Amino acid sequence: MTSCSQNTRTIVITGGAGFIGSHVVRRFVHRYPHYRIINLDKLTYAGNLENLKDVEKEPNYQFVRGDICELDMLRNLFEKEKVDGVIHLAAESHVDRSIRDPFVFAQTNVLGTLSLLQAAREYWGNNEGPCERRFHHVSTDEVYGALGMGDEAFCETTRYNPHSPYSASKASSDHFVRAYHDTYGLPTVITNCSNNYGPYQFPEKLIPLCIHNICEGLPIPIYGKGENIRDWLHVEDHAAAIDEVFHRGKDGESYNIGGINEWKNIDVVRLLIRYVDECLGRPVGTSDNLITFIKDRAGHDLRYAIDAEKLRLELGWSPVHTFETGLRETVQWYLSHDEWVQHVTSGSYESYYASMYGNS
């Protein structure tokens, strides 16, 4: 992308109070002090401004509470702030929740993305700016469906084959992004990532849920026999990849971001038990009896794996965290941030935000 005046770059990061979004916001605020970073977040259950306490007073950071489905709000935001970049992470992302209520996922992930695309198209089509514009849509490897044990990893040309309401909604949003590029010439890029882990992840996801339950002596629910395989990517590696693609990716292209790091769920859980027990001074294996196998999830994909070779060859990115080191650091972070965990699991921050910003 063409460089521009240090005083003119304004980037909206949607979902910036969430797990991945907060890491992207933090990286951009610190690395690009000449950018104005606007964190646009609805502050649903998974959005927590405590994730960004360390940047909330930075002069180049601004928080806006808003719903990406509200097109008029987005139009006003683009016009008022002179937005020339979007990194779109706001999404409903938990598969179990999508099975219970698919309409919420269609609303946020499809219509919300469509509203953002339309707002960007209208503003950028009617207003010249000093910078090249970019709409970076952050998606998931789940749009590709499932892999068998001997199948090659997903690449950017793998056929879409979503199996859950969540992955179907993300696949649809990907298609709208491509359609806006091909039909209207909107400058877009798409990234599809594998499973993320690291600090600030909401404790409904496997790794933070396990850490919490091991600490509390609660059952660790494992679907089926725990044989499902996921490619694990440290969230800071993901944020670094987003940085590279946003600045140097080619318009209209997609890039897969993976940890090159496949693990069975049951092996991840056993490793977590070992690390947490060690950190708590318990004999190793003390918490093994917490493993509880439960009925498998409907449409549970067996295996995901990402081929990130295109990203490595074109932009020079590769993950820097090993899983064992990254997982140990993640365990230590959760154990040393008990107040954050308690706030998140209690939901107390939600009522606080409602009192401050209303129930938008």
C-alpha positions as CSV (number, residue, x, y, z in Angstrom):
1,M,0.0,0.0,0.0
2,T,1.1,3.5,-0.7
3,S,2.5,5.4,2.4
4,C,0.7,8.6,3.4
5,S,1.0,11.6,5.7
6,Q,1.6,10.6,9.3
7,N,-1.4,12.9,10.3
8,T,-4.0,11.4,8.0
9,R,-4.1,7.6,8.6
10,T,-7.3,6.6,10.4
11,I,-8.1,3.0,10.9
12,V,-11.3,1.5,12.4
13,I,-10.8,-1.9,14.1
14,T,-14.1,-3.6,14.7
15,G,-14.4,-5.9,17.6
16,G,-11.4,-4.3,19.2
17,A,-12.5,-5.0,22.7
18,G,-12.6,-8.8,22.0
19,F,-9.8,-11.4,22.3
20,I,-8.1,-11.1,19.0
21,G,-9.2,-7.5,18.4
22,S,-7.6,-6.2,21.6
23,H,-4.3,-7.6,20.6
24,V,-4.5,-6.0,17.1
25,V,-5.6,-2.7,18.6
26,R,-2.6,-2.8,21.1
27,R,-0.2,-3.7,18.4
28,F,-1.3,-0.9,16.0
29,V,-1.5,1.8,18.8
30,H,2.0,1.0,20.0
31,R,3.7,0.4,16.6
32,Y,2.0,3.2,14.6
33,P,1.7,6.3,16.9
34,H,1.1,8.4,13.7
35,Y,-2.1,6.4,13.1
36,R,-5.5,7.2,14.7
37,I,-6.9,3.9,15.9
38,I,-10.6,3.7,16.4
39,N,-11.9,0.7,18.3
40,L,-15.5,0.1,17.3
41,D,-17.1,-2.5,19.5
42,K,-20.7,-3.2,20.6
43,L,-19.4,-4.6,23.9
44,T,-21.3,-7.9,23.9
45,Y,-20.4,-10.6,26.4
46,A,-17.1,-11.2,24.7
47,G,-16.1,-7.6,24.4
48,N,-14.3,-6.2,27.5
49,L,-12.5,-2.8,27.7
50,E,-10.4,-4.2,30.5
51,N,-8.5,-5.9,27.7
52,L,-7.2,-2.5,26.7
53,K,-6.5,-0.7,30.0
54,D,-2.8,-0.2,28.9
55,V,-3.7,1.8,25.8
56,E,-7.0,3.6,26.8
57,K,-5.2,6.9,27.5
58,E,-2.9,6.8,24.5
59,P,-3.4,9.9,22.3
60,N,-3.9,7.9,19.1
61,Y,-6.6,5.6,20.5
62,Q,-10.3,6.2,20.6
63,F,-13.2,3.9,21.6
64,V,-16.6,4.1,20.0
65,R,-19.4,1.9,21.1
66,G,-21.5,0.8,18.2
67,D,-23.2,-2.0,16.3
68,I,-21.8,-2.9,12.9
69,C,-25.3,-3.7,11.7
70,E,-26.3,0.0,12.0
71,L,-25.5,1.4,8.6
72,D,-26.4,5.0,9.3
73,M,-24.0,5.0,12.3
74,L,-21.3,3.6,10.1
75,R,-21.9,6.2,7.5
76,N,-21.6,8.9,10.1
77,L,-18.4,7.4,11.5
78,F,-16.7,7.2,8.2
79,E,-17.7,10.7,7.3
80,K,-16.8,12.3,10.7
81,E,-13.5,10.5,11.2
82,K,-12.3,10.4,7.6
83,V,-11.7,6.6,7.8
84,D,-9.3,5.2,5.3
85,G,-8.7,1.7,6.7
86,V,-10.9,-1.0,8.2
87,I,-9.7,-4.2,10.0
88,H,-12.9,-6.1,10.6
89,L,-12.8,-8.6,13.5
90,A,-16.2,-8.1,15.0
91,A,-18.1,-11.4,14.9
92,E,-20.1,-13.9,16.8
93,S,-17.5,-16.8,16.9
94,H,-18.6,-19.6,19.3
95,V,-19.8,-22.7,17.4
96,D,-21.9,-24.0,20.2
97,R,-23.8,-20.6,20.4
98,S,-24.3,-20.7,16.7
99,I,-26.0,-24.1,16.9
100,R,-28.4,-22.7,19.6
101,D,-29.1,-19.4,17.8
102,P,-28.0,-19.2,14.2
103,F,-30.0,-16.1,13.5
104,V,-27.7,-13.9,15.7
105,F,-24.7,-15.2,13.7
106,A,-26.4,-14.4,10.4
107,Q,-27.3,-10.9,11.6
108,T,-23.8,-10.0,13.0
109,N,-21.5,-11.9,10.7
110,V,-23.3,-11.5,7.4
111,L,-25.4,-8.3,7.6
112,G,-22.9,-6.6,9.9
113,T,-20.1,-7.2,7.4
114,L,-22.4,-6.1,4.5
115,S,-23.1,-2.9,6.3
116,L,-19.4,-2.2,6.8
117,L,-18.7,-2.9,3.2
118,Q,-21.4,-0.6,2.0
119,A,-20.3,2.3,4.3
120,A,-16.8,1.9,3.1
121,R,-17.9,1.8,-0.5
122,E,-20.0,4.9,-0.2
123,Y,-17.5,7.0,1.6
124,W,-14.4,5.9,-0.3
125,G,-16.2,6.2,-3.6
126,N,-17.3,9.8,-2.9
127,N,-14.2,11.2,-1.2
128,E,-10.6,11.2,-2.3
129,G,-8.0,10.7,0.4
130,P,-4.2,10.9,0.8
131,C,-3.9,7.2,1.4
132,E,-4.8,4.1,-0.4
133,R,-7.9,2.6,1.3
134,R,-8.0,-1.0,2.6
135,F,-10.8,-3.2,4.0
136,H,-9.2,-6.1,5.8
137,H,-11.7,-8.9,6.6
138,V,-10.6,-11.4,9.3
139,S,-12.2,-14.8,8.9
140,T,-11.7,-18.4,9.9
141,D,-10.3,-21.7,8.6
142,E,-13.7,-23.3,9.4
143,V,-15.2,-22.0,6.2
144,Y,-13.3,-24.7,4.4
145,G,-15.0,-27.5,6.3
146,A,-13.2,-30.5,7.7
147,L,-10.1,-32.5,6.8
148,G,-9.5,-36.2,7.0
149,M,-6.4,-37.5,8.8
150,G,-4.4,-37.9,5.6
151,D,-5.7,-34.8,3.8
152,E,-3.4,-31.9,2.9
153,A,-3.9,-28.6,4.9
154,F,-6.3,-25.9,3.7
155,C,-4.8,-23.5,1.2
156,E,-6.3,-20.3,-0.2
157,T,-7.9,-22.2,-3.2
158,T,-9.6,-24.9,-1.0
159,R,-13.3,-25.1,-1.8
160,Y,-15.6,-23.7,0.8
161,N,-17.6,-26.3,2.6
162,P,-18.9,-24.9,6.0
163,H,-20.6,-27.4,8.4
164,S,-21.9,-25.2,11.3
165,P,-24.0,-22.1,11.4
166,Y,-21.0,-20.2,12.5
167,S,-18.8,-21.2,9.7
168,A,-21.6,-20.8,7.2
169,S,-22.1,-17.2,8.4
170,K,-18.3,-16.5,8.0
171,A,-18.2,-18.1,4.6
172,S,-21.1,-15.9,3.5
173,S,-19.3,-12.8,4.8
174,D,-16.1,-13.8,2.9
175,H,-18.2,-14.1,-0.3
176,F,-19.6,-10.6,0.2
177,V,-16.2,-9.1,0.7
178,R,-15.0,-10.7,-2.6
179,A,-18.2,-9.6,-4.3
180,Y,-17.6,-6.0,-3.3
181,H,-14.0,-6.2,-4.6
182,D,-15.0,-7.7,-7.9
183,T,-18.2,-5.7,-8.4
184,Y,-17.3,-2.3,-7.0
185,G,-13.6,-2.3,-6.9
186,L,-13.4,-2.0,-3.2
187,P,-9.8,-2.6,-2.0
188,T,-10.2,-5.7,0.1
189,V,-8.1,-8.5,1.6
190,I,-9.2,-11.5,3.5
191,T,-7.3,-13.6,6.1
192,N,-8.5,-17.0,7.3
193,C,-6.9,-18.1,10.6
194,S,-6.7,-21.3,12.6
195,N,-7.6,-21.6,16.3
196,N,-6.1,-18.8,18.4
197,Y,-4.9,-19.0,22.0
198,G,-3.3,-16.5,24.4
199,P,-4.1,-13.8,27.0
200,Y,-7.6,-12.2,27.2
201,Q,-9.5,-15.0,25.6
202,F,-13.1,-15.4,26.9
203,P,-13.3,-18.6,29.1
204,E,-15.9,-20.3,27.0
205,K,-13.1,-21.4,24.6
206,L,-11.1,-24.6,25.2
207,I,-7.8,-23.4,26.6
208,P,-9.0,-20.7,29.1
209,L,-12.0,-22.9,30.1
210,C,-9.6,-25.7,31.0
211,I,-7.3,-23.4,32.9
212,H,-10.2,-22.0,34.9
213,N,-11.7,-25.5,35.6
214,I,-8.4,-27.0,36.6
215,C,-7.8,-24.2,39.1
216,E,-11.3,-24.5,40.5
217,G,-11.4,-28.3,40.5
218,L,-14.3,-28.4,38.1
219,P,-15.0,-31.0,35.4
220,I,-13.2,-30.4,32.0
221,P,-15.8,-31.2,29.3
222,I,-14.3,-32.9,26.2
223,Y,-16.4,-33.6,23.2
224,G,-16.5,-37.2,22.0
225,K,-13.1,-38.8,22.7
226,G,-11.1,-35.7,22.3
227,E,-9.7,-36.9,19.0
228,N,-10.6,-33.7,17.0
229,I,-7.4,-32.0,15.7
230,R,-6.9,-28.2,15.6
231,D,-4.0,-26.1,14.3
232,W,-3.1,-23.7,17.2
233,L,-1.9,-20.1,16.5
234,H,-0.7,-17.7,19.2
235,V,-2.8,-14.6,19.1
236,E,0.3,-12.3,18.9
237,D,1.5,-14.2,15.9
238,H,-2.0,-13.7,14.4
239,A,-1.8,-9.9,15.1
240,A,1.6,-9.7,13.4
241,A,0.2,-11.5,10.4
242,I,-2.8,-9.1,10.2
243,D,-0.3,-6.2,10.4
244,E,1.7,-7.6,7.4
245,V,-1.4,-8.3,5.3
246,F,-3.1,-5.0,6.0
247,H,0.0,-3.0,4.9
248,R,1.5,-5.2,2.2
249,G,-1.1,-7.7,1.0
250,K,-2.4,-7.5,-2.5
251,D,-5.9,-6.2,-3.1
252,G,-8.5,-8.9,-3.8
253,E,-6.3,-11.6,-2.3
254,S,-6.8,-14.1,0.5
255,Y,-4.1,-15.2,2.9
256,N,-4.3,-18.2,5.3
257,I,-2.7,-17.7,8.8
258,G,-1.9,-20.9,10.7
259,G,0.4,-21.9,13.5
260,I,1.7,-25.0,11.7
261,N,0.9,-26.7,14.9
262,E,-1.7,-29.5,14.9
263,W,-2.8,-31.1,18.3
264,K,-5.6,-33.4,19.3
265,N,-7.9,-31.7,21.8
266,I,-7.3,-34.4,24.4
267,D,-3.5,-33.9,24.2
268,V,-3.9,-30.1,24.6
269,V,-6.0,-30.7,27.7
270,R,-3.4,-33.1,29.2
271,L,-0.6,-30.6,28.6
272,L,-2.7,-27.9,30.2
273,I,-3.3,-30.1,33.3
274,R,0.4,-30.7,33.6
275,Y,1.3,-27.0,33.3
276,V,-1.4,-25.8,35.7
277,D,-0.7,-28.4,38.3
278,E,3.0,-27.5,38.1
279,C,2.3,-23.8,38.5
280,L,0.0,-24.5,41.5
281,G,2.5,-26.7,43.2
282,R,0.4,-29.8,42.9
283,P,1.8,-33.2,42.0
284,V,1.7,-33.6,38.2
285,G,-1.5,-35.4,37.2
286,T,-3.5,-34.3,40.2
287,S,-6.2,-32.9,37.9
288,D,-6.4,-35.8,35.4
289,N,-9.6,-37.0,37.0
290,L,-11.3,-33.7,36.0
291,I,-11.4,-34.9,32.3
292,T,-15.1,-35.6,31.5
293,F,-16.0,-36.9,28.0
294,I,-19.4,-35.6,26.9
295,K,-21.7,-36.2,23.9
296,D,-20.0,-34.9,20.7
297,R,-21.2,-31.7,19.2
298,A,-23.5,-31.8,16.1
299,G,-21.5,-31.4,12.9
300,H,-18.1,-31.4,14.8
301,D,-15.3,-31.2,12.2
302,L,-12.6,-33.8,12.8
303,R,-9.5,-31.8,11.7
304,Y,-8.4,-28.3,10.6
305,A,-5.0,-27.5,9.4
306,I,-3.7,-24.4,7.6
307,D,-1.1,-24.1,4.8
308,A,0.4,-20.6,5.4
309,E,3.0,-20.9,2.7
310,K,1.6,-18.1,0.6
311,L,1.9,-15.7,3.5
312,R,5.4,-16.8,4.1
313,L,6.5,-16.5,0.5
314,E,4.8,-13.2,-0.3
315,L,5.1,-11.3,2.9
316,G,7.8,-13.2,4.9
317,W,5.5,-14.0,7.9
318,S,5.9,-17.1,10.0
319,P,4.8,-17.8,13.6
320,V,7.5,-17.1,16.3
321,H,5.8,-18.8,19.3
322,T,6.2,-22.5,19.9
323,F,3.1,-24.1,21.3
324,E,4.7,-25.4,24.5
325,T,6.3,-22.0,25.3
326,G,3.2,-20.1,24.3
327,L,0.9,-22.4,26.3
328,R,3.1,-22.1,29.4
329,E,3.0,-18.3,29.1
330,T,-0.7,-18.4,28.6
331,V,-1.2,-20.5,31.7
332,Q,1.0,-18.1,33.7
333,W,-1.0,-15.1,32.4
334,Y,-4.3,-16.5,33.5
335,L,-3.0,-17.5,36.9
336,S,-1.6,-14.0,37.5
337,H,-4.8,-12.2,36.2
338,D,-7.4,-13.8,38.5
339,E,-9.3,-10.5,38.9
340,W,-9.8,-10.3,35.1
341,V,-10.9,-13.9,35.0
342,Q,-13.4,-13.3,37.9
343,H,-14.8,-10.2,36.2
344,V,-15.3,-12.0,32.9
345,T,-16.8,-15.2,34.4
346,S,-19.2,-13.2,36.6
347,G,-20.3,-10.9,33.8
348,S,-20.1,-7.9,36.2
349,Y,-18.4,-5.7,33.5
350,E,-21.5,-6.0,31.3
351,S,-23.7,-4.2,33.7
352,Y,-21.0,-1.6,34.2
353,Y,-20.8,-0.9,30.4
354,A,-24.6,-0.8,30.2
355,S,-24.6,1.9,32.9
356,M,-21.9,3.9,31.0
357,Y,-23.0,3.5,27.4
358,G,-26.6,2.2,27.5
359,N,-27.8,-1.1,26.2
360,S,-27.0,-0.5,22.5
